[in-house]
Amino acid sequence: MSTAAVLVELGTEELPPTSLAALGLAFRDGIVAALKEQGLVIHGDAQWYATPRRLAVVIDAVETQAAATTITLLGPPADRARTNTGDWSPAALGFARKQGIEPAQLQEIDTEKGLRLGLQQEQAGASLRDVLIDAINSSISNLPIAKRMRWGSSRVEFVRPAHWVVALVDEDVVQGEVLGIATGRTTRGHRVHSNHDIELSAPGDYVSTLEAARVVPEVARRRQMILDQVKVEASAIGAHAVIDDDLLDEVTGLVEWPVALTGAFEARFLDVPAEALISSMKEHQKYFHLVDDGGKLLPNFITISNIESKDPIQVIAGNERVIRPRLSDAAFFYEQDRRKTLDSRVDSLEQVVFQKALGTLYDKTLRLTGLARGLAGTLGADPAHCERAARLAKTDLVSEMVLEFADLQGIAGAYYARNDGEPEAVATALQQQYWPRFSGDRLPSEPVATCLALADRLDTLVGIFGIGQPPTGSRDPFALRRASLAVLRILVEKAIDTDLRVCLELARDQYPQGVLGTDSIDPVLDYMLERFRAWFEDEGIPAEHFRAVAALGLTRPLEFQQRVHAVHRFSQLPESAALAAANKRVANILGKLDREHSFASVDPTRFVETEEGALWQSLAQSGDAARQQLAAGAYTEALAELAALRDPVDAFFDRVMVNAEDESLRRNRLNLLHELRQVFMQVADISQLVVSR
């Protein structure tokens, strides 16, 4: 077996930094998959590299020649090989002619459909050098690129214009064309420090050759270099760098030779809300901001340069000049906004459309005030504060600050509310109304904030569903999935035991007559509770445990969650498998009855078999104990009580004929099974469980 090392590099103009790592990984995986599809076995590591100007793959050892394979070509059935006179039939002659052989060379091959004329040939395996270019092109065509572009007069498309392609197998260039460019061994170094052609001699020299040309090709190593340098720079001035992972990843995708530099801005800008300054530095300039030991923003920043300047002071000064106008804008907007109260901005919301069929943000504000007041009692919040927070909730959306820095919505409102002298509970609610913003994000901390966060999402959910525009698999413009999960998280994690249906009905009642469809509650309720399925799967709870509770039609999320966890714990008990099977059997028996069938009370005097009485007695004892636990909301304990029914249930089905010929006896036994099922259905439909032991 012969192997060779492979190097592929695609040189481009600057690639999108936020998707750089994904492109590099996909480029490697695509090439590896294409080679494996040709039967070429990868024996060594397959490394991917990515910088703003290149994607590369180095494979330590690939078989140079795939193993030969034997292929079987099948022709007509053997019984049609000759005519009645013993001559070769036209079908046999045609098949042999097509294969370029004499009919006598054909073989009889046994198949599932009987003997067939055929031919077995050995086919040589693919050559690495012959298929590498195709593998590269295949990988490029399958890269996760949302929008491709063309350049020059070429019809070739890629995410950015390509300038060179390297394709080496050991020390040899594999000739071919990729993205309209002839392959070779020439790469290029850093755009400033080493902007000239560089000959690559072998795949194993790739990393060291690029580093000599001031390019660090490994994404993970560049990321760590940036992280280490930022910490050193921050420590040098006694500060702490706030390192956002997304920003760190983006900056890593912007540089080939990272150099951290510390700059400063005037301390007067610290009078502006810190979030606005951070947004300016992070979103526009890709700077890391610094804080003191108490977490207070400092008038400094760290930038990552892509060059190692001989005069870093000038580079720092340039960055300081660039950031100053942006901070000045933030300061100006902040000063201008504070001249008007939030309350004076409410009428301006009439000019902002929320959704064409649902009206403006002013209309939404009117709905929120009524809904927030209605929810306040359930949450133990001050109704007046809830109503006030709802009235002001969207006013910062028409402020200069938020128009410039969209990510400050809510945050700016909180600052302005405090400036206006609004109650602290109202200011906090304005900031926290959008919490949680993403999976795992913090929840609103105060009752008024919780009330506003729920009201905002419930209004949107009911409204969008009510006009018949629920989210689809590919389209969710109002982020209803995220809104649904946020509502569930708030209700469950803050232990708010309220009926979601009632909350949704209250939200619906805030809309004018005729705006929403006639059935605007059930679809959204079902949709929201269905979000629990993925929630529990993330916790490692099987879908059938969710279904066992969903079958009850519950509408209180906290209770729903508690019951699912109870079912999950019940499934771990040794009795669970037998009881689940028994409940499934009972459900099947009862399900075959006519819909008009009516159940009556069990009559113990009609018991014939000992097992009937034993089950009835155990059902009474365990059922009473379970009901007491249910009254206390102890769902796990209730199911544990019912686990004691395993033996009498098993004995009943072993010894008792349910469908007895005697009608009165049969009806009484069906009533007993119905009672058994109802006892379990108080907690969950455990017939849904699939438990293997």
C-alpha positions as CSV (number, residue, x, y, z in Angstrom):
1,M,0.0,0.0,0.0
2,S,1.4,3.3,-1.1
3,T,0.4,6.6,0.6
4,A,1.1,10.3,-0.1
5,A,0.6,13.6,1.7
6,V,-1.8,16.1,0.2
7,L,-1.9,19.9,0.3
8,V,-4.7,22.0,-1.1
9,E,-4.9,25.8,-0.7
10,L,-7.4,28.2,-2.2
11,G,-6.2,31.8,-2.1
12,T,-8.9,34.5,-2.2
13,E,-9.7,38.0,-1.4
14,E,-10.8,38.6,2.2
15,L,-13.3,36.0,3.3
16,P,-16.3,36.7,5.6
17,P,-14.8,36.6,9.1
18,T,-17.9,35.3,10.9
19,S,-18.1,32.2,8.7
20,L,-14.4,31.6,8.2
21,A,-14.1,28.7,10.5
22,A,-17.2,27.0,9.1
23,L,-15.8,27.4,5.6
24,G,-12.5,25.9,6.5
25,L,-14.0,22.9,8.3
26,A,-16.5,22.3,5.4
27,F,-13.7,22.6,2.8
28,R,-11.7,19.9,4.6
29,D,-14.7,17.6,5.2
30,G,-15.8,17.9,1.5
31,I,-12.4,16.9,0.1
32,V,-12.0,14.0,2.6
33,A,-15.5,12.8,1.7
34,A,-14.9,13.0,-2.0
35,L,-11.7,11.0,-1.7
36,K,-13.3,8.4,0.4
37,E,-16.1,8.1,-2.1
38,Q,-13.5,7.1,-4.7
39,G,-12.2,4.4,-2.3
40,L,-9.1,6.2,-1.2
41,V,-8.4,5.5,2.4
42,I,-7.2,8.4,4.7
43,H,-4.5,7.0,7.0
44,G,-3.2,10.2,8.6
45,D,-4.7,13.4,10.1
46,A,-6.6,15.7,7.9
47,Q,-6.1,19.3,9.1
48,W,-7.9,22.4,7.9
49,Y,-6.6,25.9,7.9
50,A,-8.3,29.3,7.3
51,T,-7.2,32.9,7.3
52,P,-8.9,35.9,5.7
53,R,-7.1,35.2,2.4
54,R,-7.1,31.4,2.2
55,L,-8.7,28.0,2.9
56,A,-6.4,25.1,3.1
57,V,-6.3,21.3,3.8
58,V,-3.3,19.1,4.7
59,I,-3.8,15.4,4.8
60,D,-0.8,13.4,6.2
61,A,-1.4,10.2,4.3
62,V,-3.8,9.1,1.6
63,E,-3.7,6.0,-0.4
64,T,-2.4,6.9,-3.9
65,Q,-4.4,4.1,-5.5
66,A,-7.7,2.7,-4.4
67,A,-8.2,-1.0,-4.3
68,A,-9.3,-2.7,-7.5
69,T,-12.9,-3.9,-7.5
70,T,-14.7,-6.7,-9.3
71,I,-17.8,-5.5,-11.2
72,T,-20.5,-7.8,-12.5
73,L,-22.4,-7.0,-15.7
74,L,-25.6,-8.9,-16.2
75,G,-27.2,-9.7,-19.5
76,P,-30.3,-11.7,-20.5
77,P,-31.6,-14.7,-18.7
78,A,-29.5,-17.8,-19.4
79,D,-32.5,-19.7,-20.7
80,R,-32.7,-17.1,-23.5
81,A,-29.0,-17.4,-24.4
82,R,-29.7,-19.6,-27.5
83,T,-32.4,-20.2,-30.1
84,N,-34.2,-23.4,-30.7
85,T,-31.5,-24.3,-33.3
86,G,-28.7,-23.9,-30.7
87,D,-27.4,-20.6,-32.1
88,W,-26.7,-17.6,-29.9
89,S,-29.8,-15.6,-29.4
90,P,-30.0,-11.9,-30.6
91,A,-30.1,-10.9,-26.9
92,A,-26.9,-12.7,-26.1
93,L,-25.2,-11.5,-29.2
94,G,-26.2,-7.9,-28.5
95,F,-25.0,-8.0,-24.9
96,A,-21.6,-9.6,-25.9
97,R,-21.2,-7.0,-28.7
98,K,-21.8,-4.2,-26.2
99,Q,-19.1,-5.5,-23.9
100,G,-16.7,-6.0,-26.7
101,I,-16.3,-9.8,-26.3
102,E,-17.3,-13.0,-28.0
103,P,-20.5,-14.7,-26.8
104,A,-18.5,-17.7,-25.7
105,Q,-16.7,-15.6,-23.1
106,L,-20.0,-14.9,-21.3
107,Q,-20.6,-16.7,-18.0
108,E,-23.7,-18.0,-16.3
109,I,-24.2,-16.1,-13.1
110,D,-26.5,-17.1,-10.3
111,T,-28.7,-14.2,-9.1
112,E,-31.8,-13.9,-7.0
113,K,-33.9,-14.0,-10.2
114,G,-32.2,-17.1,-11.5
115,L,-29.3,-17.7,-13.9
116,R,-28.2,-14.8,-16.1
117,L,-25.6,-14.4,-18.8
118,G,-23.0,-12.0,-17.5
119,L,-19.4,-10.9,-17.3
120,Q,-17.2,-10.3,-14.3
121,Q,-14.4,-7.7,-14.7
122,E,-11.8,-6.3,-12.5
123,Q,-11.8,-2.6,-12.4
124,A,-8.8,-0.6,-11.3
125,G,-9.2,1.6,-8.3
126,A,-9.1,5.4,-8.6
127,S,-5.8,7.2,-8.6
128,L,-5.3,10.0,-6.1
129,R,-3.7,12.2,-8.7
130,D,-6.5,11.6,-11.1
131,V,-9.4,12.5,-8.7
132,L,-7.9,15.2,-6.5
133,I,-9.0,18.1,-8.6
134,D,-12.5,16.7,-8.9
135,A,-12.6,16.3,-5.1
136,I,-11.5,20.0,-4.6
137,N,-14.2,21.2,-7.0
138,S,-16.8,19.0,-5.4
139,S,-16.0,20.4,-2.0
140,I,-16.1,24.0,-3.2
141,S,-19.5,23.5,-4.8
142,N,-20.9,22.2,-1.5
143,L,-19.5,24.8,0.8
144,P,-22.1,26.5,3.1
145,I,-22.2,29.9,1.2
146,A,-25.4,31.8,1.4
147,K,-24.6,34.1,-1.6
148,R,-21.9,33.6,-4.2
149,M,-20.4,36.2,-6.5
150,R,-18.7,36.5,-9.9
151,W,-15.7,38.5,-10.8
152,G,-14.2,39.8,-14.0
153,S,-15.5,38.3,-17.1
154,S,-15.6,34.8,-15.6
155,R,-18.8,32.8,-15.1
156,V,-17.2,31.1,-12.0
157,E,-18.9,31.8,-8.7
158,F,-17.5,31.8,-5.2
159,V,-18.0,33.7,-1.9
160,R,-15.0,36.0,-2.9
161,P,-12.8,36.3,-5.9
162,A,-10.1,33.6,-6.0
163,H,-6.5,34.3,-7.1
164,W,-4.4,31.1,-6.7
165,V,-4.8,27.4,-6.1
166,V,-2.3,25.0,-4.7
167,A,-2.6,21.2,-5.2
168,L,0.2,19.0,-4.2
169,V,0.6,15.3,-3.7
170,D,3.9,14.9,-1.9
171,E,6.2,17.2,-3.8
172,D,4.3,17.0,-7.1
173,V,1.8,19.5,-8.5
174,V,-1.5,17.9,-9.6
175,Q,-2.4,19.8,-12.8
176,G,-5.9,20.9,-13.2
177,E,-8.3,23.9,-12.9
178,V,-10.2,25.1,-9.9
179,L,-12.5,28.1,-10.1
180,G,-11.0,28.9,-13.5
181,I,-7.5,29.0,-12.1
182,A,-4.7,26.6,-13.0
183,T,-3.3,24.7,-10.0
184,G,0.3,25.1,-8.9
185,R,2.6,25.3,-5.9
186,T,2.6,29.1,-5.4
187,T,1.1,30.7,-2.4
188,R,1.4,34.2,-1.0
189,G,2.4,35.5,2.4
190,H,1.1,38.4,4.5
191,R,-0.4,41.2,2.5
192,V,1.9,43.8,4.1
193,H,4.9,41.9,5.6
194,S,5.4,39.3,2.8
195,N,3.3,40.2,-0.2
196,H,5.1,38.1,-2.8
197,D,4.9,34.6,-4.3
198,I,6.1,31.8,-2.2
199,E,6.9,28.3,-3.5
200,L,5.6,25.4,-1.4
201,S,7.8,22.4,-1.6
202,A,5.7,19.8,0.3
203,P,2.5,19.5,2.4
204,G,4.5,19.0,5.6
205,D,6.2,22.4,5.2
206,Y,2.9,24.3,4.8
207,V,2.5,25.8,8.3
208,S,6.2,26.7,8.8
209,T,6.5,28.3,5.4
210,L,3.5,30.5,6.0
211,E,4.6,31.5,9.5
212,A,7.9,32.6,8.0
213,A,5.8,34.8,5.8
214,R,3.9,36.3,8.8
215,V,0.8,34.2,8.4
216,V,-0.6,32.0,11.2
217,P,-2.9,29.5,9.3
218,E,-4.4,27.8,12.3
219,V,-7.7,29.4,13.4
220,A,-7.4,28.0,17.0
221,R,-3.8,29.2,17.4
222,R,-4.6,32.7,16.1
223,R,-7.6,32.8,18.5
224,Q,-5.4,31.8,21.4
225,M,-2.7,34.3,20.4
226,I,-5.3,37.1,20.4
227,L,-6.7,36.0,23.8
228,D,-3.3,35.9,25.4
229,Q,-2.2,39.2,23.9
230,V,-5.4,41.0,25.0
231,K,-5.0,39.7,28.6
232,V,-1.4,40.9,28.6
233,E,-2.3,44.3,27.3
234,A,-5.1,44.7,29.8
235,S,-2.9,43.6,32.7
236,A,-0.3,46.2,31.7
237,I,-2.6,49.0,32.6
238,G,-4.2,47.3,35.6
239,A,-7.5,46.5,33.8
240,H,-9.6,43.6,32.8
241,A,-10.5,42.9,29.2
242,V,-14.1,41.8,28.6
243,I,-13.7,39.2,25.9
244,D,-16.9,38.3,24.1
245,D,-16.6,34.9,22.3
246,D,-18.4,36.1,19.2
247,L,-16.2,39.1,18.9
248,L,-13.1,37.0,19.5
249,D,-14.1,34.6,16.8
250,E,-14.8,37.5,14.4
251,V,-11.5,39.3,15.1
252,T,-9.7,35.9,14.6
253,G,-11.2,35.8,11.1
254,L,-10.0,39.3,10.3
255,V,-6.3,38.9,10.8
256,E,-3.4,36.6,9.7
257,W,-0.8,38.0,12.0
258,P,-2.5,39.3,15.2
259,V,-0.9,42.1,17.2
260,A,-2.8,43.6,20.2
261,L,-2.5,47.4,20.9
262,T,-4.1,49.4,23.6
263,G,-5.7,52.8,22.9
264,A,-7.7,55.3,24.9
265,F,-10.5,57.8,24.6
266,E,-11.5,60.9,26.5
267,A,-12.8,60.2,30.0
268,R,-15.7,62.7,29.3
269,F,-17.4,60.0,27.2
270,L,-17.9,57.9,30.3
271,D,-20.9,60.0,31.1
272,V,-22.6,58.3,28.3
273,P,-24.3,54.9,29.1
274,A,-21.5,52.3,29.1
275,E,-23.6,50.0,26.8
276,A,-23.6,52.7,24.1
277,L,-19.8,53.1,24.2
278,I,-19.3,49.3,24.2
279,S,-21.7,48.9,21.3
280,S,-19.7,51.6,19.3
281,M,-16.4,49.9,20.1
282,K,-17.5,46.3,19.6
283,E,-19.9,46.5,16.6
284,H,-18.2,49.2,14.5
285,Q,-14.5,48.9,15.4
286,K,-14.2,45.4,16.7
287,Y,-12.4,46.6,19.9
288,F,-12.3,44.8,23.2
289,H,-13.4,47.1,26.1
290,L,-11.8,47.3,29.5
291,V,-13.2,47.5,33.0
292,D,-11.7,48.0,36.5
293,D,-11.9,45.6,39.4
294,G,-15.5,46.7,40.1
295,G,-16.6,46.1,36.5
296,K,-16.8,49.8,35.7
297,L,-15.9,50.8,32.1
298,L,-12.5,52.4,31.6
299,P,-11.6,54.9,28.9
300,N,-9.4,52.4,27.1
301,F,-9.8,49.7,24.4
302,I,-7.7,47.0,22.8
303,T,-7.6,46.6,19.1
304,I,-6.1,43.7,17.1
305,S,-3.9,44.9,14.3
306,N,-3.1,42.7,11.3
307,I,0.4,44.1,11.1
308,E,3.5,44.4,13.3
309,S,4.1,48.1,12.9
310,K,7.5,49.7,13.4
311,D,5.6,52.7,14.8
312,P,2.7,51.2,16.8
313,I,2.0,54.6,18.4
314,Q,0.8,55.8,15.0
315,V,-1.5,52.8,14.6
316,I,-3.0,53.4,18.0
317,A,-3.5,57.1,17.2
318,G,-5.3,56.2,14.1
319,N,-7.7,53.9,15.9
320,E,-8.3,56.6,18.5
321,R,-9.1,59.1,15.8
322,V,-11.6,56.6,14.2
323,I,-13.4,55.8,17.5
324,R,-13.7,59.5,18.7
325,P,-16.5,60.5,16.2
326,R,-18.5,57.4,17.0
327,L,-18.3,58.1,20.7
328,S,-19.2,61.7,20.1
329,D,-22.3,60.6,18.2
330,A,-23.3,58.5,21.1
331,A,-22.8,61.3,23.5
332,F,-24.8,63.7,21.3
333,F,-27.7,61.3,20.9
334,Y,-27.8,60.6,24.7
335,E,-27.8,64.4,25.4
336,Q,-30.5,65.0,22.9
337,D,-32.7,62.1,24.0
338,R,-32.7,63.2,27.6
339,R,-34.4,66.5,26.7
340,K,-37.6,64.7,26.0
341,T,-39.4,62.3,28.5
342,L,-40.3,58.8,27.5
343,D,-43.9,59.6,28.1
344,S,-43.8,62.5,25.6
345,R,-42.7,59.9,22.9
346,V,-45.7,57.7,23.2
347,D,-47.7,59.5,20.5
348,S,-44.7,59.1,18.1
349,L,-45.3,55.3,18.2
350,E,-48.3,55.9,16.0
351,Q,-45.8,56.4,13.1
352,V,-44.2,53.0,13.6
353,V,-45.9,50.0,12.1
354,F,-45.7,46.9,14.3
355,Q,-47.5,44.6,11.8
356,K,-49.8,45.8,9.0
357,A,-52.8,43.8,10.2
358,L,-52.1,44.4,13.9
359,G,-51.4,48.1,13.7
360,T,-48.7,50.4,15.0
361,L,-46.5,50.3,18.1
362,Y,-48.9,52.7,19.6
363,D,-51.7,50.1,19.2
364,K,-49.4,47.5,20.7
365,T,-48.7,49.8,23.6
366,L,-52.4,50.2,24.4
367,R,-52.8,46.4,24.4
368,L,-49.7,45.9,26.6
369,T,-51.0,48.3,29.3
370,G,-54.3,46.3,29.6
371,L,-52.6,43.0,29.5
372,A,-49.9,43.9,32.0
373,R,-52.4,45.2,34.4
374,G,-54.4,41.9,34.0
375,L,-51.3,39.8,34.6
376,A,-50.0,41.8,37.6
377,G,-52.1,40.0,40.2
378,T,-51.0,36.6,39.1
379,L,-47.3,37.6,39.4
380,G,-47.6,39.5,42.6
381,A,-46.6,42.8,40.9
382,D,-47.8,46.3,41.5
383,P,-50.6,46.8,38.8
384,A,-49.8,50.6,38.5
385,H,-46.1,49.9,37.9
386,C,-46.9,47.2,35.4
387,E,-49.3,49.5,33.5
388,R,-46.7,52.3,33.5
389,A,-43.9,50.1,32.3
390,A,-46.1,48.8,29.5
391,R,-47.0,52.4,28.4
392,L,-43.3,53.3,28.2
393,A,-42.0,49.9,26.9
394,K,-41.5,50.8,23.3
395,T,-40.8,54.5,23.5
396,D,-37.0,54.2,23.3
397,L,-37.5,52.7,19.9
398,V,-38.1,56.2,18.6
399,S,-35.1,57.7,20.4
400,E,-32.0,58.8,18.5
401,M,-29.8,56.4,20.6
402,V,-31.7,53.3,19.6
403,L,-32.1,54.4,16.0
404,E,-28.3,54.5,15.8
405,F,-27.6,51.6,18.2
406,A,-30.4,49.1,17.7
407,D,-28.9,46.7,20.3
408,L,-29.6,49.3,23.0
409,Q,-33.4,48.9,22.9
410,G,-34.6,48.5,26.4
411,I,-31.3,49.5,27.8
412,A,-31.6,53.1,26.6
413,G,-35.2,53.1,27.9
414,A,-34.0,52.2,31.4
415,Y,-31.5,55.1,31.4
416,Y,-34.1,57.6,30.2
417,A,-36.8,56.3,32.7
418,R,-34.4,57.0,35.6
419,N,-33.6,60.4,34.1
420,D,-37.3,61.1,34.0
421,G,-37.8,60.1,37.6
422,E,-39.8,57.0,36.9
423,P,-40.0,54.3,39.7
424,E,-37.0,52.0,39.7
425,A,-39.3,49.0,39.1
426,V,-40.5,50.6,35.9
427,A,-36.9,51.4,34.7
428,T,-35.8,47.8,35.5
429,A,-38.8,46.4,33.5
430,L,-37.9,48.5,30.5
431,Q,-34.4,47.0,30.4
432,Q,-35.4,43.5,31.2
433,Q,-38.5,43.2,29.0
434,Y,-36.5,41.4,26.3
435,W,-34.9,38.9,28.7
436,P,-34.2,36.1,27.9
437,R,-32.9,37.2,24.5
438,F,-31.5,33.7,23.6
439,S,-31.2,30.2,25.0
440,G,-29.6,30.2,28.4
441,D,-29.9,34.0,28.8
442,R,-30.9,35.4,32.2
443,L,-34.6,35.9,33.1
444,P,-36.3,39.1,34.3
445,S,-35.4,39.6,38.0
446,E,-38.4,41.6,39.3
447,P,-42.2,41.0,39.2
448,V,-42.9,44.1,37.1
449,A,-40.2,43.2,34.6
450,T,-41.5,39.6,34.5
451,C,-45.0,40.9,33.8
452,L,-43.8,43.1,30.9
453,A,-41.7,40.4,29.4
454,L,-44.6,38.0,29.4
455,A,-47.1,40.6,28.2
456,D,-44.9,41.6,25.2
457,R,-44.5,38.0,24.0
458,L,-48.1,36.9,24.6
459,D,-49.4,39.9,22.7
460,T,-47.2,39.1,19.7
461,L,-47.9,35.3,19.7
462,V,-51.7,35.8,19.9
463,G,-51.6,38.5,17.3
464,I,-49.5,36.7,14.7
465,F,-51.3,33.4,15.1
466,G,-54.6,35.3,15.2
467,I,-54.1,36.7,11.7
468,G,-53.1,33.3,10.3
469,Q,-49.4,33.8,10.0
470,P,-47.8,31.1,12.2
471,P,-44.1,30.3,11.7
472,T,-43.1,27.7,9.2
473,G,-40.1,25.5,9.1
474,S,-38.0,28.1,7.3
475,R,-39.7,31.3,8.2
476,D,-40.2,32.9,11.6
477,P,-40.0,36.7,11.1
478,F,-41.4,37.5,14.5
479,A,-39.2,34.9,16.4
480,L,-42.3,33.2,17.8
481,R,-40.3,30.0,18.6
482,R,-37.9,32.1,20.8
483,A,-40.9,34.0,22.3
484,S,-42.7,30.7,23.2
485,L,-39.6,29.2,24.8
486,A,-39.1,32.5,26.7
487,V,-42.6,32.4,28.1
488,L,-42.2,28.7,29.1
489,R,-38.8,29.4,30.8
490,I,-40.2,32.4,32.7
491,L,-43.2,30.5,34.0
492,V,-41.3,27.3,34.8
493,E,-38.0,28.6,36.2
494,K,-39.6,31.3,38.2
495,A,-42.2,28.8,39.5
496,I,-45.2,30.8,38.3
497,D,-48.2,28.4,38.5
498,T,-50.6,30.1,36.1
499,D,-52.8,28.8,33.3
500,L,-51.3,29.7,29.9
501,R,-54.7,29.5,28.3
502,V,-56.1,32.2,30.6
503,C,-53.1,34.4,29.9
504,L,-53.5,34.0,26.1
505,E,-57.2,34.7,26.4
506,L,-56.4,37.9,28.3
507,A,-54.0,38.9,25.5
508,R,-56.7,38.2,22.9
509,D,-59.2,40.3,24.7
510,Q,-56.9,43.4,24.3
511,Y,-57.4,43.3,20.5
512,P,-60.3,45.2,18.9
513,Q,-63.2,43.1,17.7
514,G,-62.6,41.6,14.3
515,V,-58.8,41.9,14.2
516,L,-58.1,38.3,15.0
517,G,-59.6,35.1,13.7
518,T,-62.2,33.2,15.6
519,D,-59.8,30.6,16.8
520,S,-56.7,32.5,18.0
521,I,-56.1,30.6,21.2
522,D,-55.9,26.8,20.6
523,P,-53.3,27.0,17.7
524,V,-50.9,29.2,19.7
525,L,-51.4,27.2,22.9
526,D,-50.6,23.9,21.1
527,Y,-47.6,25.5,19.4
528,M,-46.2,26.9,22.6
529,L,-46.6,23.6,24.6
530,E,-45.1,21.7,21.7
531,R,-41.9,23.7,22.4
532,F,-41.6,21.6,25.5
533,R,-40.7,18.6,23.3
534,A,-37.3,20.0,22.3
535,W,-36.8,21.4,25.8
536,F,-37.1,17.9,27.4
537,E,-35.1,16.3,24.7
538,D,-32.2,18.7,25.5
539,E,-32.5,17.4,29.1
540,G,-32.3,13.8,27.9
541,I,-35.9,13.0,28.5
542,P,-37.5,10.8,25.8
543,A,-40.3,12.2,23.6
544,E,-42.7,9.5,24.9
545,H,-42.5,11.0,28.4
546,F,-43.6,14.3,26.9
547,R,-46.4,12.6,25.1
548,A,-47.6,10.9,28.2
549,V,-48.3,14.3,29.8
550,A,-49.3,16.1,26.6
551,A,-52.2,13.5,26.3
552,L,-53.8,15.1,29.4
553,G,-54.3,18.4,27.7
554,L,-52.7,20.4,30.5
555,T,-52.4,24.2,30.0
556,R,-50.3,25.1,33.1
557,P,-46.6,25.0,32.0
558,L,-45.2,24.6,35.5
559,E,-47.5,21.6,36.2
560,F,-46.7,20.2,32.8
561,Q,-42.9,20.3,33.5
562,Q,-43.3,18.8,36.9
563,R,-45.4,15.9,35.6
564,V,-43.0,15.1,32.8
565,H,-40.1,14.9,35.3
566,A,-42.3,12.7,37.5
567,V,-42.9,10.4,34.5
568,H,-39.3,10.3,33.7
569,R,-38.4,9.3,37.2
570,F,-41.2,6.7,37.2
571,S,-39.7,5.2,34.0
572,Q,-36.6,4.3,36.0
573,L,-38.5,2.2,38.5
574,P,-38.5,-1.6,38.0
575,E,-42.3,-1.7,38.0
576,S,-42.7,0.9,35.2
577,A,-42.3,-1.5,32.2
578,A,-45.0,-3.9,33.3
579,L,-47.4,-1.0,34.3
580,A,-46.8,0.8,31.0
581,A,-47.6,-2.4,29.1
582,A,-50.7,-3.0,31.2
583,N,-51.9,0.5,30.7
584,K,-51.4,0.1,26.9
585,R,-53.4,-3.1,27.0
586,V,-56.2,-1.4,29.0
587,A,-56.2,1.5,26.6
588,N,-56.5,-0.9,23.6
589,I,-59.4,-2.9,25.3
590,L,-61.3,0.3,26.2
591,G,-60.6,1.9,22.9
592,K,-62.4,-0.9,21.0
593,L,-65.7,-0.2,22.8
594,D,-68.4,1.8,21.2
595,R,-68.2,5.5,21.7
596,E,-71.7,5.4,23.3
597,H,-70.4,2.9,25.9
598,S,-71.0,4.3,29.4
599,F,-69.0,3.2,32.4
600,A,-70.5,2.7,35.8
601,S,-69.2,2.2,39.3
602,V,-67.5,-1.1,40.1
603,D,-69.6,-3.6,41.9
604,P,-67.4,-5.7,44.2
605,T,-70.3,-8.2,44.8
606,R,-69.9,-9.3,41.2
607,F,-66.3,-10.3,41.5
608,V,-65.7,-14.0,40.7
609,E,-62.0,-14.4,40.6
610,T,-59.8,-13.6,43.6
611,E,-57.6,-11.4,41.4
612,E,-60.5,-9.0,40.7
613,G,-60.9,-8.3,44.4
614,A,-57.2,-8.0,45.0
615,L,-56.9,-5.4,42.2
616,W,-59.9,-3.5,43.4
617,Q,-58.6,-3.4,47.0
618,S,-55.1,-2.4,45.9
619,L,-56.5,0.2,43.5
620,A,-58.5,1.8,46.4
621,Q,-55.4,1.9,48.6
622,S,-52.9,3.2,46.1
623,G,-55.5,5.4,44.4
624,D,-56.3,7.2,47.6
625,A,-52.6,7.6,48.5
626,A,-51.9,8.9,45.0
627,R,-54.7,11.4,45.2
628,Q,-53.3,12.8,48.4
629,Q,-49.9,13.2,46.8
630,L,-51.5,14.9,43.7
631,A,-53.4,17.3,46.0
632,A,-50.0,18.4,47.3
633,G,-48.5,18.6,43.7
634,A,-46.2,15.7,44.5
635,Y,-46.4,14.0,41.0
636,T,-43.4,11.8,41.4
637,E,-44.6,10.5,44.8
638,A,-48.1,9.9,43.3
639,L,-46.6,7.7,40.6
640,A,-44.5,5.9,43.1
641,E,-47.6,5.0,45.1
642,L,-49.2,3.6,41.9
643,A,-46.1,1.5,41.2
644,A,-47.5,-0.9,44.0
645,L,-50.2,-1.9,41.5
646,R,-47.8,-3.9,39.4
647,D,-48.4,-7.3,41.0
648,P,-52.2,-7.2,41.3
649,V,-52.4,-5.8,37.7
650,D,-50.2,-8.6,36.4
651,A,-52.2,-11.2,38.3
652,F,-55.5,-9.8,37.0
653,F,-54.4,-10.2,33.4
654,D,-52.9,-13.6,34.0
655,R,-56.0,-15.1,35.6
656,V,-59.1,-13.0,34.6
657,M,-60.9,-13.1,31.3
658,V,-62.1,-9.6,30.7
659,N,-64.4,-10.4,27.8
660,A,-66.5,-12.9,29.7
661,E,-69.6,-14.3,28.1
662,D,-71.7,-13.1,31.0
663,E,-72.5,-9.5,30.1
664,S,-72.9,-8.2,33.6
665,L,-69.6,-9.8,34.6
666,R,-67.9,-8.4,31.4
667,R,-69.2,-4.9,32.1
668,N,-68.0,-5.0,35.7
669,R,-64.5,-6.0,34.6
670,L,-64.5,-3.2,32.0
671,N,-65.5,-0.8,34.7
672,L,-62.7,-2.0,36.9
673,L,-60.2,-1.4,34.0
674,H,-61.7,2.0,33.4
675,E,-61.1,2.8,37.0
676,L,-57.5,1.6,36.8
677,R,-56.9,3.8,33.8
678,Q,-58.5,6.9,35.4
679,V,-56.3,6.5,38.5
680,F,-53.1,6.6,36.3
681,M,-54.5,9.3,34.0
682,Q,-54.6,11.6,37.0
683,V,-50.9,11.9,36.6
684,A,-50.1,10.9,33.0
685,D,-50.9,8.5,30.2
686,I,-48.2,6.0,30.9
687,S,-49.5,3.8,28.1
688,Q,-47.4,6.1,26.0
689,L,-44.2,4.9,27.6
690,V,-41.8,2.6,25.8
691,V,-39.7,1.1,28.5
692,S,-37.2,-1.7,27.9
693,R,-35.9,-3.8,30.6
